[in-house]
Amino acid sequence: MAEVLRAATLGGAEVLDLEHQIGSLTPGKQADVIVIDPRTINFAPSLSLVNQLITNGQPQNVKDVFVAGRPLKSNGELVGVNVKKVIKNAQSAADRIAPFLVP
């Protein structure tokens, strides 16, 4: 399972030939970081946090998200996003295209 985590981080950067800029928490590199709360039922029992993260991790486990040092999610809440407006706009778009998708 550690190979899967590596593939998702440094491995992805290597494929893009960007391993000197991204892919690991190293001084001078751009970093996107997520903070996971493993104290939830889907992480129990925990024998290996890496295995649990890969096989059982869920969006609700993500408490904080930072992209290039900027917080996008803090304590489980999106930062600077009007969620009600996004949901309303998404529903409006779905309503407009639904007649073309459903016979």
Steps between C-alpha positions, in 0.01 A plus 500: 500500500790737556569470127150634425556803723836566336344469154239758598761748621859493379421244230248734338753781505762274339263401219449871429877562528428744784653313794734793566201733542219285652425156643650518847509731800844643434618859553473696176235277342136590445288304742139393514416347836194329642445436871313177572314416821549125553292496822190380316322168464626438147859502628430243772671277579823657392793273435660722239396861442630494141289192422195651669543828312522327162227242550256674735565874477188706433447870416359559850840400643661803331500781755739750339627559146783735403599566138825691451468609863146636459224343712210365293338298777530573869363283781281314251350812339579645157674837519356787296229291334129574515387136511129584469569702185713223348226244567234732356706565184575129457132413528409772253753366247376143552140610451594665168675194358277228651254497205788413270630217720186324620274344234 
